[in-house]
Amino acid sequence: MHHEARVETHQLDANAYDGHGGGDTKLLLNFTRVLHGLEESATPLEDGLLSALLCLKANESANTNTFRTIDWNK
């Protein structure tokens, strides 16, 4: 709700084990440090988009029992 005059605060435990070997924790810590102007982003937006595409294609492959091409146009 970026258009409303309000502040929302979240407490995040960047040291909690998340089941992914710590990768999500590292990304979360970097993200919060970027928001506070303490670091540059460790990952480009393109990496996040590719990760989402891979997940969507894997799900589609599992649902259809077919191989899927990793391609933005298909």
Predicted model as a PDB file, atoms N, CA, C, CB and O in Angstrom, pLDDT in the B-factor column:
MODEL        1                                                                  
ATOM      1  N   MET A   1       0.834  -1.181   0.000  1.00 66.00           N  
ATOM      2  CA  MET A   1       0.000   0.000   0.000  1.00 66.00           C  
ATOM      3  C   MET A   1       0.877   1.242   0.000  1.00 66.00           C  
ATOM      4  CB  MET A   1      -0.947  -0.001   1.207  1.00 66.00           C  
ATOM      5  O   MET A   1       0.829   2.057   0.921  1.00 66.00           O  
ATOM      6  N   HIS A   2       1.666   1.367  -1.036  1.00 74.00           N  
ATOM      7  CA  HIS A   2       2.620   2.467  -1.138  1.00 74.00           C  
ATOM      8  C   HIS A   2       1.967   3.833  -1.247  1.00 74.00           C  
ATOM      9  CB  HIS A   2       3.504   2.255  -2.316  1.00 74.00           C  
ATOM     10  O   HIS A   2       2.622   4.852  -1.033  1.00 74.00           O  
ATOM     11  N   HIS A   3       0.679   3.865  -1.577  1.00 81.00           N  
ATOM     12  CA  HIS A   3      -0.007   5.140  -1.747  1.00 81.00           C  
ATOM     13  C   HIS A   3      -0.622   5.655  -0.438  1.00 81.00           C  
ATOM     14  CB  HIS A   3      -1.087   5.002  -2.802  1.00 81.00           C  
ATOM     15  O   HIS A   3      -1.201   6.742  -0.417  1.00 81.00           O  
ATOM     16  N   GLU A   4      -0.501   4.889   0.649  1.00 84.00           N  
ATOM     17  CA  GLU A   4      -1.046   5.312   1.933  1.00 84.00           C  
ATOM     18  C   GLU A   4       0.068   5.835   2.837  1.00 84.00           C  
ATOM     19  CB  GLU A   4      -1.789   4.149   2.613  1.00 84.00           C  
ATOM     20  O   GLU A   4       1.218   5.403   2.753  1.00 84.00           O  
ATOM     21  N   ALA A   5      -0.302   6.767   3.695  1.00 88.00           N  
ATOM     22  CA  ALA A   5       0.669   7.347   4.634  1.00 88.00           C  
ATOM     23  C   ALA A   5       0.759   6.461   5.870  1.00 88.00           C  
ATOM     24  CB  ALA A   5       0.270   8.805   5.030  1.00 88.00           C  
ATOM     25  O   ALA A   5       0.129   6.742   6.890  1.00 88.00           O  
ATOM     26  N   ARG A   6       1.540   5.396   5.775  1.00 88.00           N  
ATOM     27  CA  ARG A   6       1.707   4.507   6.908  1.00 88.00           C  
ATOM     28  C   ARG A   6       3.069   3.829   6.832  1.00 88.00           C  
ATOM     29  CB  ARG A   6       0.578   3.462   6.952  1.00 88.00           C  
ATOM     30  O   ARG A   6       3.673   3.729   5.764  1.00 88.00           O  
ATOM     31  N   VAL A   7       3.526   3.379   7.959  1.00 85.00           N  
ATOM     32  CA  VAL A   7       4.804   2.672   8.048  1.00 85.00           C  
ATOM     33  C   VAL A   7       4.524   1.287   8.599  1.00 85.00           C  
ATOM     34  CB  VAL A   7       5.836   3.445   8.947  1.00 85.00           C  
ATOM     35  O   VAL A   7       3.794   1.134   9.578  1.00 85.00           O  
ATOM     36  N   GLU A   8       5.101   0.287   7.971  1.00 83.00           N  
ATOM     37  CA  GLU A   8       4.956  -1.086   8.436  1.00 83.00           C  
ATOM     38  C   GLU A   8       6.353  -1.629   8.727  1.00 83.00           C  
ATOM     39  CB  GLU A   8       4.204  -1.977   7.380  1.00 83.00           C  
ATOM     40  O   GLU A   8       7.245  -1.536   7.884  1.00 83.00           O  
ATOM     41  N   THR A   9       6.539  -2.183   9.894  1.00 86.00           N  
ATOM     42  CA  THR A   9       7.846  -2.696  10.295  1.00 86.00           C  
ATOM     43  C   THR A   9       7.779  -4.204  10.453  1.00 86.00           C  
ATOM     44  CB  THR A   9       8.320  -2.037  11.607  1.00 86.00           C  
ATOM     45  O   THR A   9       6.860  -4.732  11.079  1.00 86.00           O  
ATOM     46  N   HIS A  10       8.757  -4.892   9.882  1.00 82.00           N  
ATOM     47  CA  HIS A  10       8.844  -6.352   9.982  1.00 82.00           C  
ATOM     48  C   HIS A  10      10.160  -6.716  10.646  1.00 82.00           C  
ATOM     49  CB  HIS A  10       8.726  -7.027   8.580  1.00 82.00           C  
ATOM     50  O   HIS A  10      11.194  -6.124  10.338  1.00 82.00           O  
ATOM     51  N   GLN A  11      10.133  -7.669  11.542  1.00 81.00           N  
ATOM     52  CA  GLN A  11      11.341  -8.188  12.166  1.00 81.00           C  
ATOM     53  C   GLN A  11      11.715  -9.473  11.443  1.00 81.00           C  
ATOM     54  CB  GLN A  11      11.139  -8.433  13.703  1.00 81.00           C  
ATOM     55  O   GLN A  11      10.917 -10.408  11.385  1.00 81.00           O  
ATOM     56  N   LEU A  12      12.918  -9.525  10.894  1.00 71.00           N  
ATOM     57  CA  LEU A  12      13.371 -10.678  10.142  1.00 71.00           C  
ATOM     58  C   LEU A  12      14.598 -11.267  10.808  1.00 71.00           C  
ATOM     59  CB  LEU A  12      13.670 -10.302   8.686  1.00 71.00           C  
ATOM     60  O   LEU A  12      15.501 -10.540  11.221  1.00 71.00           O  
ATOM     61  N   ASP A  13      14.628 -12.592  10.911  1.00 70.00           N  
ATOM     62  CA  ASP A  13      15.781 -13.272  11.483  1.00 70.00           C  
ATOM     63  C   ASP A  13      16.634 -13.786  10.336  1.00 70.00           C  
ATOM     64  CB  ASP A  13      15.349 -14.435  12.437  1.00 70.00           C  
ATOM     65  O   ASP A  13      16.372 -14.857   9.787  1.00 70.00           O  
ATOM     66  N   ALA A  14      17.652 -13.022   9.978  1.00 61.00           N  
ATOM     67  CA  ALA A  14      18.510 -13.387   8.847  1.00 61.00           C  
ATOM     68  C   ALA A  14      19.407 -14.563   9.165  1.00 61.00           C  
ATOM     69  CB  ALA A  14      19.354 -12.209   8.429  1.00 61.00           C  
ATOM     70  O   ALA A  14      20.075 -15.073   8.266  1.00 61.00           O  
ATOM     71  N   ASN A  15      19.449 -15.013  10.404  1.00 64.00           N  
ATOM     72  CA  ASN A  15      20.293 -16.144  10.775  1.00 64.00           C  
ATOM     73  C   ASN A  15      19.516 -17.454  10.865  1.00 64.00           C  
ATOM     74  CB  ASN A  15      20.967 -15.865  12.093  1.00 64.00           C  
ATOM     75  O   ASN A  15      20.102 -18.504  11.128  1.00 64.00           O  
ATOM     76  N   ALA A  16      18.211 -17.400  10.648  1.00 62.00           N  
ATOM     77  CA  ALA A  16      17.397 -18.611  10.754  1.00 62.00           C  
ATOM     78  C   ALA A  16      17.689 -19.548   9.591  1.00 62.00           C  
ATOM     79  CB  ALA A  16      15.898 -18.258  10.792  1.00 62.00           C  
ATOM     80  O   ALA A  16      17.903 -19.108   8.461  1.00 62.00           O  
ATOM     81  N   TYR A  17      17.695 -20.827   9.877  1.00 58.00           N  
ATOM     82  CA  TYR A  17      17.892 -21.831   8.831  1.00 58.00           C  
ATOM     83  C   TYR A  17      16.628 -21.902   7.995  1.00 58.00           C  
ATOM     84  CB  TYR A  17      18.242 -23.229   9.437  1.00 58.00           C  
ATOM     85  O   TYR A  17      15.532 -22.028   8.540  1.00 58.00           O  
ATOM     86  N   ASP A  18      16.765 -21.825   6.685  1.00 54.00           N  
ATOM     87  CA  ASP A  18      15.586 -21.802   5.827  1.00 54.00           C  
ATOM     88  C   ASP A  18      15.446 -23.036   4.940  1.00 54.00           C  
ATOM     89  CB  ASP A  18      15.621 -20.582   4.969  1.00 54.00           C  
ATOM     90  O   ASP A  18      14.555 -23.066   4.091  1.00 54.00           O  
ATOM     91  N   GLY A  19      16.285 -24.049   5.101  1.00 59.00           N  
ATOM     92  CA  GLY A  19      16.143 -25.267   4.327  1.00 59.00           C  
ATOM     93  C   GLY A  19      16.771 -25.223   2.948  1.00 59.00           C  
ATOM     94  O   GLY A  19      16.711 -26.215   2.222  1.00 59.00           O  
ATOM     95  N   HIS A  20      17.367 -24.118   2.566  1.00 57.00           N  
ATOM     96  CA  HIS A  20      17.988 -23.995   1.249  1.00 57.00           C  
ATOM     97  C   HIS A  20      19.492 -23.790   1.361  1.00 57.00           C  
ATOM     98  CB  HIS A  20      17.362 -22.841   0.475  1.00 57.00           C  
ATOM     99  O   HIS A  20      20.104 -23.187   0.480  1.00 57.00           O  
ATOM    100  N   GLY A  21      20.077 -24.276   2.412  1.00 60.00           N  
ATOM    101  CA  GLY A  21      21.510 -24.149   2.587  1.00 60.00           C  
ATOM    102  C   GLY A  21      21.978 -22.737   2.868  1.00 60.00           C  
ATOM    103  O   GLY A  21      23.170 -22.451   2.758  1.00 60.00           O  
ATOM    104  N   GLY A  22      21.082 -21.862   3.223  1.00 65.00           N  
ATOM    105  CA  GLY A  22      21.460 -20.504   3.585  1.00 65.00           C  
ATOM    106  C   GLY A  22      21.372 -19.483   2.472  1.00 65.00           C  
ATOM    107  O   GLY A  22      21.557 -18.291   2.719  1.00 65.00           O  
ATOM    108  N   GLY A  23      21.095 -19.913   1.258  1.00 74.00           N  
ATOM    109  CA  GLY A  23      21.022 -18.971   0.137  1.00 74.00           C  
ATOM    110  C   GLY A  23      19.933 -17.930   0.311  1.00 74.00           C  
ATOM    111  O   GLY A  23      20.162 -16.745   0.070  1.00 74.00           O  
ATOM    112  N   ASP A  24      18.750 -18.362   0.729  1.00 77.00           N  
ATOM    113  CA  ASP A  24      17.655 -17.417   0.937  1.00 77.00           C  
ATOM    114  C   ASP A  24      17.991 -16.430   2.050  1.00 77.00           C  
ATOM    115  CB  ASP A  24      16.358 -18.165   1.270  1.00 77.00           C  
ATOM    116  O   ASP A  24      17.665 -15.246   1.965  1.00 77.00           O  
ATOM    117  N   THR A  25      18.642 -16.928   3.082  1.00 80.00           N  
ATOM    118  CA  THR A  25      19.028 -16.063   4.193  1.00 80.00           C  
ATOM    119  C   THR A  25      20.014 -15.002   3.729  1.00 80.00           C  
ATOM    120  CB  THR A  25      19.634 -16.887   5.334  1.00 80.00           C  
ATOM    121  O   THR A  25      19.896 -13.835   4.103  1.00 80.00           O  
ATOM    122  N   LYS A  26      20.982 -15.402   2.918  1.00 84.00           N  
ATOM    123  CA  LYS A  26      21.978 -14.444   2.410  1.00 84.00           C  
ATOM    124  C   LYS A  26      21.296 -13.396   1.533  1.00 84.00           C  
ATOM    125  CB  LYS A  26      23.093 -15.177   1.607  1.00 84.00           C  
ATOM    126  O   LYS A  26      21.612 -12.211   1.629  1.00 84.00           O  
ATOM    127  N   LEU A  27      20.358 -13.824   0.674  1.00 85.00           N  
ATOM    128  CA  LEU A  27      19.647 -12.880  -0.185  1.00 85.00           C  
ATOM    129  C   LEU A  27      18.810 -11.908   0.637  1.00 85.00           C  
ATOM    130  CB  LEU A  27      18.756 -13.629  -1.175  1.00 85.00           C  
ATOM    131  O   LEU A  27      18.768 -10.714   0.344  1.00 85.00           O  
ATOM    132  N   LEU A  28      18.146 -12.422   1.664  1.00 86.00           N  
ATOM    133  CA  LEU A  28      17.326 -11.577   2.524  1.00 86.00           C  
ATOM    134  C   LEU A  28      18.186 -10.548   3.249  1.00 86.00           C  
ATOM    135  CB  LEU A  28      16.552 -12.431   3.535  1.00 86.00           C  
ATOM    136  O   LEU A  28      17.832  -9.372   3.322  1.00 86.00           O  
ATOM    137  N   LEU A  29      19.309 -10.995   3.780  1.00 90.00           N  
ATOM    138  CA  LEU A  29      20.202 -10.075   4.476  1.00 90.00           C  
ATOM    139  C   LEU A  29      20.717  -8.998   3.525  1.00 90.00           C  
ATOM    140  CB  LEU A  29      21.378 -10.839   5.103  1.00 90.00           C  
ATOM    141  O   LEU A  29      20.754  -7.819   3.876  1.00 90.00           O  
ATOM    142  N   ASN A  30      21.117  -9.409   2.314  1.00 92.00           N  
ATOM    143  CA  ASN A  30      21.587  -8.435   1.334  1.00 92.00           C  
ATOM    144  C   ASN A  30      20.473  -7.447   0.973  1.00 92.00           C  
ATOM    145  CB  ASN A  30      22.096  -9.150   0.069  1.00 92.00           C  
ATOM    146  O   ASN A  30      20.718  -6.244   0.874  1.00 92.00           O  
ATOM    147  N   PHE A  31      19.262  -7.949   0.777  1.00 91.00           N  
ATOM    148  CA  PHE A  31      18.129  -7.099   0.414  1.00 91.00           C  
ATOM    149  C   PHE A  31      17.870  -6.042   1.484  1.00 91.00           C  
ATOM    150  CB  PHE A  31      16.871  -7.949   0.199  1.00 91.00           C  
ATOM    151  O   PHE A  31      17.687  -4.867   1.168  1.00 91.00           O  
ATOM    152  N   THR A  32      17.857  -6.461   2.756  1.00 92.00           N  
ATOM    153  CA  THR A  32      17.601  -5.488   3.819  1.00 92.00           C  
ATOM    154  C   THR A  32      18.737  -4.476   3.924  1.00 92.00           C  
ATOM    155  CB  THR A  32      17.409  -6.201   5.161  1.00 92.00           C  
ATOM    156  O   THR A  32      18.501  -3.307   4.228  1.00 92.00           O  
ATOM    157  N   ARG A  33      19.962  -4.917   3.676  1.00 94.00           N  
ATOM    158  CA  ARG A  33      21.102  -3.985   3.723  1.00 94.00           C  
ATOM    159  C   ARG A  33      21.057  -3.015   2.538  1.00 94.00           C  
ATOM    160  CB  ARG A  33      22.443  -4.766   3.721  1.00 94.00           C  
ATOM    161  O   ARG A  33      21.468  -1.862   2.669  1.00 94.00           O  
ATOM    162  N   VAL A  34      20.565  -3.471   1.393  1.00 94.00           N  
ATOM    163  CA  VAL A  34      20.387  -2.582   0.234  1.00 94.00           C  
ATOM    164  C   VAL A  34      19.336  -1.526   0.566  1.00 94.00           C  
ATOM    165  CB  VAL A  34      19.968  -3.393  -1.038  1.00 94.00           C  
ATOM    166  O   VAL A  34      19.518  -0.346   0.265  1.00 94.00           O  
ATOM    167  N   LEU A  35      18.230  -1.955   1.191  1.00 92.00           N  
ATOM    168  CA  LEU A  35      17.174  -1.016   1.561  1.00 92.00           C  
ATOM    169  C   LEU A  35      17.680   0.079   2.500  1.00 92.00           C  
ATOM    170  CB  LEU A  35      16.023  -1.762   2.215  1.00 92.00           C  
ATOM    171  O   LEU A  35      17.206   1.214   2.452  1.00 92.00           O  
ATOM    172  N   HIS A  36      18.636  -0.265   3.345  1.00 95.00           N  
ATOM    173  CA  HIS A  36      19.195   0.704   4.290  1.00 95.00           C  
ATOM    174  C   HIS A  36      20.401   1.449   3.724  1.00 95.00           C  
ATOM    175  CB  HIS A  36      19.591   0.004   5.570  1.00 95.00           C  
ATOM    176  O   HIS A  36      21.036   2.233   4.429  1.00 95.00           O  
ATOM    177  N   GLY A  37      20.715   1.204   2.451  1.00 95.00           N  
ATOM    178  CA  GLY A  37      21.815   1.918   1.809  1.00 95.00           C  
ATOM    179  C   GLY A  37      23.188   1.467   2.267  1.00 95.00           C  
ATOM    180  O   GLY A  37      24.158   2.214   2.141  1.00 95.00           O  
ATOM    181  N   LEU A  38      23.286   0.254   2.798  1.00 96.00           N  
ATOM    182  CA  LEU A  38      24.556  -0.238   3.327  1.00 96.00           C  
ATOM    183  C   LEU A  38      25.332  -1.103   2.336  1.00 96.00           C  
ATOM    184  CB  LEU A  38      24.306  -1.022   4.580  1.00 96.00           C  
ATOM    185  O   LEU A  38      26.540  -1.282   2.490  1.00 96.00           O  
ATOM    186  N   GLU A  39      24.659  -1.637   1.329  1.00 95.00           N  
ATOM    187  CA  GLU A  39      25.296  -2.516   0.340  1.00 95.00           C  
ATOM    188  C   GLU A  39      24.668  -2.296  -1.026  1.00 95.00           C  
ATOM    189  CB  GLU A  39      25.171  -4.002   0.757  1.00 95.00           C  
ATOM    190  O   GLU A  39      23.589  -1.716  -1.152  1.00 95.00           O  
ATOM    191  N   GLU A  40      25.365  -2.769  -2.033  1.00 94.00           N  
ATOM    192  CA  GLU A  40      24.808  -2.882  -3.377  1.00 94.00           C  
ATOM    193  C   GLU A  40      24.135  -4.251  -3.482  1.00 94.00           C  
ATOM    194  CB  GLU A  40      25.922  -2.701  -4.484  1.00 94.00           C  
ATOM    195  O   GLU A  40      24.477  -5.164  -2.731  1.00 94.00           O  
ATOM    196  N   SER A  41      23.197  -4.399  -4.389  1.00 93.00           N  
ATOM    197  CA  SER A  41      22.540  -5.683  -4.585  1.00 93.00           C  
ATOM    198  C   SER A  41      23.556  -6.720  -5.058  1.00 93.00           C  
ATOM    199  CB  SER A  41      21.383  -5.554  -5.597  1.00 93.00           C  
ATOM    200  O   SER A  41      24.367  -6.454  -5.945  1.00 93.00           O  
ATOM    201  N   ALA A  42      23.495  -7.907  -4.449  1.00 91.00           N  
ATOM    202  CA  ALA A  42      24.425  -8.985  -4.794  1.00 91.00           C  
ATOM    203  C   ALA A  42      23.968  -9.759  -6.029  1.00 91.00           C  
ATOM    204  CB  ALA A  42      24.580  -9.939  -3.615  1.00 91.00           C  
ATOM    205  O   ALA A  42      24.751 -10.502  -6.619  1.00 91.00           O  
ATOM    206  N   THR A  43      22.721  -9.590  -6.417  1.00 90.00           N  
ATOM    207  CA  THR A  43      22.192 -10.346  -7.559  1.00 90.00           C  
ATOM    208  C   THR A  43      21.415  -9.425  -8.495  1.00 90.00           C  
ATOM    209  CB  THR A  43      21.286 -11.501  -7.075  1.00 90.00           C  
ATOM    210  O   THR A  43      20.643  -8.581  -8.041  1.00 90.00           O  
ATOM    211  N   PRO A  44      21.618  -9.586  -9.790  1.00 90.00           N  
ATOM    212  CA  PRO A  44      20.852  -8.771 -10.740  1.00 90.00           C  
ATOM    213  C   PRO A  44      19.408  -9.253 -10.863  1.00 90.00           C  
ATOM    214  CB  PRO A  44      21.523  -8.791 -12.114  1.00 90.00           C  
ATOM    215  O   PRO A  44      19.117 -10.426 -10.628  1.00 90.00           O  
ATOM    216  N   LEU A  45      18.528  -8.367 -11.222  1.00 89.00           N  
ATOM    217  CA  LEU A  45      17.117  -8.692 -11.412  1.00 89.00           C  
ATOM    218  C   LEU A  45      16.945  -9.840 -12.396  1.00 89.00           C  
ATOM    219  CB  LEU A  45      16.348  -7.467 -11.899  1.00 89.00           C  
ATOM    220  O   LEU A  45      16.053 -10.671 -12.226  1.00 89.00           O  
ATOM    221  N   GLU A  46      17.782  -9.896 -13.418  1.00 92.00           N  
ATOM    222  CA  GLU A  46      17.678 -10.951 -14.430  1.00 92.00           C  
ATOM    223  C   GLU A  46      17.831 -12.334 -13.805  1.00 92.00           C  
ATOM    224  CB  GLU A  46      18.736 -10.750 -15.522  1.00 92.00           C  
ATOM    225  O   GLU A  46      17.178 -13.279 -14.246  1.00 92.00           O  
ATOM    226  N   ASP A  47      18.681 -12.473 -12.785  1.00 90.00           N  
ATOM    227  CA  ASP A  47      18.845 -13.767 -12.110  1.00 90.00           C  
ATOM    228  C   ASP A  47      17.558 -14.191 -11.413  1.00 90.00           C  
ATOM    229  CB  ASP A  47      19.994 -13.701 -11.092  1.00 90.00           C  
ATOM    230  O   ASP A  47      17.186 -15.364 -11.454  1.00 90.00           O  
ATOM    231  N   GLY A  48      16.887 -13.257 -10.783  1.00 87.00           N  
ATOM    232  CA  GLY A  48      15.622 -13.557 -10.119  1.00 87.00           C  
ATOM    233  C   GLY A  48      14.542 -13.948 -11.112  1.00 87.00           C  
ATOM    234  O   GLY A  48      13.767 -14.871 -10.866  1.00 87.00           O  
ATOM    235  N   LEU A  49      14.495 -13.243 -12.233  1.00 92.00           N  
ATOM    236  CA  LEU A  49      13.502 -13.572 -13.256  1.00 92.00           C  
ATOM    237  C   LEU A  49      13.761 -14.948 -13.866  1.00 92.00           C  
ATOM    238  CB  LEU A  49      13.502 -12.508 -14.354  1.00 92.00           C  
ATOM    239  O   LEU A  49      12.824 -15.709 -14.108  1.00 92.00           O  
ATOM    240  N   LEU A  50      15.032 -15.265 -14.113  1.00 94.00           N  
ATOM    241  CA  LEU A  50      15.373 -16.582 -14.649  1.00 94.00           C  
ATOM    242  C   LEU A  50      15.012 -17.672 -13.648  1.00 94.00           C  
ATOM    243  CB  LEU A  50      16.871 -16.655 -15.001  1.00 94.00           C  
ATOM    244  O   LEU A  50      14.507 -18.726 -14.037  1.00 94.00           O  
ATOM    245  N   SER A  51      15.261 -17.433 -12.382  1.00 90.00           N  
ATOM    246  CA  SER A  51      14.904 -18.401 -11.345  1.00 90.00           C  
ATOM    247  C   SER A  51      13.398 -18.663 -11.348  1.00 90.00           C  
ATOM    248  CB  SER A  51      15.356 -17.898  -9.960  1.00 90.00           C  
ATOM    249  O   SER A  51      12.964 -19.812 -11.257  1.00 90.00           O  
ATOM    250  N   ALA A  52      12.605 -17.600 -11.451  1.00 92.00           N  
ATOM    251  CA  ALA A  52      11.147 -17.754 -11.499  1.00 92.00           C  
ATOM    252  C   ALA A  52      10.725 -18.522 -12.746  1.00 92.00           C  
ATOM    253  CB  ALA A  52      10.456 -16.378 -11.466  1.00 92.00           C  
ATOM    254  O   ALA A  52       9.844 -19.378 -12.677  1.00 92.00           O  
ATOM    255  N   LEU A  53      11.348 -18.223 -13.889  1.00 95.00           N  
ATOM    256  CA  LEU A  53      11.025 -18.936 -15.130  1.00 95.00           C  
ATOM    257  C   LEU A  53      11.341 -20.419 -14.997  1.00 95.00           C  
ATOM    258  CB  LEU A  53      11.798 -18.335 -16.318  1.00 95.00           C  
ATOM    259  O   LEU A  53      10.548 -21.261 -15.418  1.00 95.00           O  
ATOM    260  N   LEU A  54      12.485 -20.745 -14.419  1.00 95.00           N  
ATOM    261  CA  LEU A  54      12.860 -22.149 -14.232  1.00 95.00           C  
ATOM    262  C   LEU A  54      11.835 -22.876 -13.357  1.00 95.00           C  
ATOM    263  CB  LEU A  54      14.264 -22.251 -13.602  1.00 95.00           C  
ATOM    264  O   LEU A  54      11.472 -24.017 -13.643  1.00 95.00           O  
ATOM    265  N   CYS A  55      11.375 -22.223 -12.304  1.00 94.00           N  
ATOM    266  CA  CYS A  55      10.366 -22.834 -11.437  1.00 94.00           C  
ATOM    267  C   CYS A  55       9.050 -23.063 -12.179  1.00 94.00           C  
ATOM    268  CB  CYS A  55      10.124 -21.957 -10.208  1.00 94.00           C  
ATOM    269  O   CYS A  55       8.424 -24.113 -12.034  1.00 94.00           O  
ATOM    270  N   LEU A  56       8.640 -22.090 -12.961  1.00 94.00           N  
ATOM    271  CA  LEU A  56       7.398 -22.231 -13.724  1.00 94.00           C  
ATOM    272  C   LEU A  56       7.501 -23.354 -14.746  1.00 94.00           C  
ATOM    273  CB  LEU A  56       7.053 -20.919 -14.426  1.00 94.00           C  
ATOM    274  O   LEU A  56       6.567 -24.139 -14.909  1.00 94.00           O  
ATOM    275  N   LYS A  57       8.631 -23.431 -15.429  1.00 95.00           N  
ATOM    276  CA  LYS A  57       8.827 -24.480 -16.431  1.00 95.00           C  
ATOM    277  C   LYS A  57       8.916 -25.860 -15.784  1.00 95.00           C  
ATOM    278  CB  LYS A  57      10.090 -24.204 -17.247  1.00 95.00           C  
ATOM    279  O   LYS A  57       8.409 -26.837 -16.336  1.00 95.00           O  
ATOM    280  N   ALA A  58       9.563 -25.946 -14.608  1.00 95.00           N  
ATOM    281  CA  ALA A  58       9.643 -27.222 -13.900  1.00 95.00           C  
ATOM    282  C   ALA A  58       8.255 -27.683 -13.471  1.00 95.00           C  
ATOM    283  CB  ALA A  58      10.569 -27.105 -12.676  1.00 95.00           C  
ATOM    284  O   ALA A  58       7.931 -28.866 -13.577  1.00 95.00           O  
ATOM    285  N   ASN A  59       7.442 -26.763 -12.991  1.00 95.00           N  
ATOM    286  CA  ASN A  59       6.080 -27.094 -12.593  1.00 95.00           C  
ATOM    287  C   ASN A  59       5.255 -27.546 -13.803  1.00 95.00           C  
ATOM    288  CB  ASN A  59       5.413 -25.885 -11.912  1.00 95.00           C  
ATOM    289  O   ASN A  59       4.519 -28.530 -13.728  1.00 95.00           O  
ATOM    290  N   GLU A  60       5.384 -26.828 -14.903  1.00 94.00           N  
ATOM    291  CA  GLU A  60       4.680 -27.192 -16.136  1.00 94.00           C  
ATOM    292  C   GLU A  60       5.117 -28.577 -16.610  1.00 94.00           C  
ATOM    293  CB  GLU A  60       4.939 -26.143 -17.241  1.00 94.00           C  
ATOM    294  O   GLU A  60       4.284 -29.384 -17.022  1.00 94.00           O  
ATOM    295  N   SER A  61       6.409 -28.849 -16.554  1.00 95.00           N  
ATOM    296  CA  SER A  61       6.944 -30.150 -16.956  1.00 95.00           C  
ATOM    297  C   SER A  61       6.377 -31.263 -16.086  1.00 95.00           C  
ATOM    298  CB  SER A  61       8.474 -30.149 -16.878  1.00 95.00           C  
ATOM    299  O   SER A  61       5.987 -32.316 -16.591  1.00 95.00           O  
ATOM    300  N   ALA A  62       6.331 -31.029 -14.775  1.00 95.00           N  
ATOM    301  CA  ALA A  62       5.803 -32.041 -13.856  1.00 95.00           C  
ATOM    302  C   ALA A  62       4.320 -32.291 -14.103  1.00 95.00           C  
ATOM    303  CB  ALA A  62       6.026 -31.610 -12.405  1.00 95.00           C  
ATOM    304  O   ALA A  62       3.862 -33.431 -14.029  1.00 95.00           O  
ATOM    305  N   ASN A  63       3.569 -31.233 -14.394  1.00 96.00           N  
ATOM    306  CA  ASN A  63       2.124 -31.370 -14.611  1.00 96.00           C  
ATOM    307  C   ASN A  63       1.780 -32.039 -15.931  1.00 96.00           C  
ATOM    308  CB  ASN A  63       1.469 -30.017 -14.557  1.00 96.00           C  
ATOM    309  O   ASN A  63       0.746 -32.700 -16.039  1.00 96.00           O  
ATOM    310  N   THR A  64       2.634 -31.877 -16.939  1.00 96.00           N  
ATOM    311  CA  THR A  64       2.332 -32.424 -18.269  1.00 96.00           C  
ATOM    312  C   THR A  64       3.157 -33.663 -18.603  1.00 96.00           C  
ATOM    313  CB  THR A  64       2.567 -31.366 -19.325  1.00 96.00           C  
ATOM    314  O   THR A  64       2.939 -34.302 -19.632  1.00 96.00           O  
ATOM    315  N   ASN A  65       4.111 -34.000 -17.726  1.00 95.00           N  
ATOM    316  CA  ASN A  65       5.010 -35.132 -17.960  1.00 95.00           C  
ATOM    317  C   ASN A  65       5.750 -34.986 -19.291  1.00 95.00           C  
ATOM    318  CB  ASN A  65       4.224 -36.449 -17.937  1.00 95.00           C  
ATOM    319  O   ASN A  65       5.930 -35.956 -20.027  1.00 95.00           O  
ATOM    320  N   THR A  66       6.172 -33.759 -19.582  1.00 95.00           N  
ATOM    321  CA  THR A  66       6.904 -33.463 -20.817  1.00 95.00           C  
ATOM    322  C   THR A  66       8.108 -32.593 -20.483  1.00 95.00           C  
ATOM    323  CB  THR A  66       5.985 -32.756 -21.863  1.00 95.00           C  
ATOM    324  O   THR A  66       8.152 -31.930 -19.447  1.00 95.00           O  
ATOM    325  N   PHE A  67       9.082 -32.614 -21.388  1.00 95.00           N  
ATOM    326  CA  PHE A  67      10.205 -31.690 -21.260  1.00 95.00           C  
ATOM    327  C   PHE A  67       9.744 -30.312 -21.711  1.00 95.00           C  
ATOM    328  CB  PHE A  67      11.438 -32.172 -22.095  1.00 95.00           C  
ATOM    329  O   PHE A  67       8.962 -30.201 -22.655  1.00 95.00           O  
ATOM    330  N   ARG A  68      10.213 -29.273 -21.055  1.00 94.00           N  
ATOM    331  CA  ARG A  68       9.853 -27.910 -21.419  1.00 94.00           C  
ATOM    332  C   ARG A  68      11.115 -27.148 -21.777  1.00 94.00           C  
ATOM    333  CB  ARG A  68       9.090 -27.204 -20.269  1.00 94.00           C  
ATOM    334  O   ARG A  68      12.168 -27.348 -21.172  1.00 94.00           O  
ATOM    335  N   THR A  69      11.000 -26.276 -22.764  1.00 93.00           N  
ATOM    336  CA  THR A  69      12.112 -25.419 -23.168  1.00 93.00           C  
ATOM    337  C   THR A  69      12.161 -24.207 -22.247  1.00 93.00           C  
ATOM    338  CB  THR A  69      11.973 -24.980 -24.656  1.00 93.00           C  
ATOM    339  O   THR A  69      11.140 -23.584 -21.957  1.00 93.00           O  
ATOM    340  N   ILE A  70      13.370 -23.889 -21.796  1.00 93.00           N  
ATOM    341  CA  ILE A  70      13.537 -22.699 -20.969  1.00 93.00           C  
ATOM    342  C   ILE A  70      13.693 -21.519 -21.910  1.00 93.00           C  
ATOM    343  CB  ILE A  70      14.770 -22.827 -19.997  1.00 93.00           C  
ATOM    344  O   ILE A  70      14.793 -21.217 -22.374  1.00 93.00           O  
ATOM    345  N   ASP A  71      12.590 -20.864 -22.184  1.00 90.00           N  
ATOM    346  CA  ASP A  71      12.537 -19.797 -23.188  1.00 90.00           C  
ATOM    347  C   ASP A  71      11.429 -18.830 -22.789  1.00 90.00           C  
ATOM    348  CB  ASP A  71      12.292 -20.373 -24.632  1.00 90.00           C  
ATOM    349  O   ASP A  71      10.339 -19.247 -22.400  1.00 90.00           O  
ATOM    350  N   TRP A  72      11.716 -17.546 -22.888  1.00 87.00           N  
ATOM    351  CA  TRP A  72      10.713 -16.528 -22.534  1.00 87.00           C  
ATOM    352  C   TRP A  72       9.553 -16.474 -23.515  1.00 87.00           C  
ATOM    353  CB  TRP A  72      11.364 -15.165 -22.459  1.00 87.00           C  
ATOM    354  O   TRP A  72       8.485 -15.964 -23.176  1.00 87.00           O  
ATOM    355  N   ASN A  73       9.741 -16.991 -24.725  1.00 87.00           N  
ATOM    356  CA  ASN A  73       8.731 -16.853 -25.763  1.00 87.00           C  
ATOM    357  C   ASN A  73       7.816 -18.064 -25.893  1.00 87.00           C  
ATOM    358  CB  ASN A  73       9.395 -16.596 -27.070  1.00 87.00           C  
ATOM    359  O   ASN A  73       6.934 -18.076 -26.752  1.00 87.00           O  
ATOM    360  N   LYS A  74       8.007 -19.078 -25.061  1.00 71.00           N  
ATOM    361  CA  LYS A  74       7.181 -20.298 -25.206  1.00 71.00           C  
ATOM    362  C   LYS A  74       6.506 -20.642 -23.925  1.00 71.00           C  
ATOM    363  CB  LYS A  74       8.016 -21.479 -25.668  1.00 71.00           C  
ATOM    364  O   LYS A  74       5.775 -21.630 -23.858  1.00 71.00           O  
TER     365      LYS A  74                                                      
ENDMDL                                                                          
END                                                                             
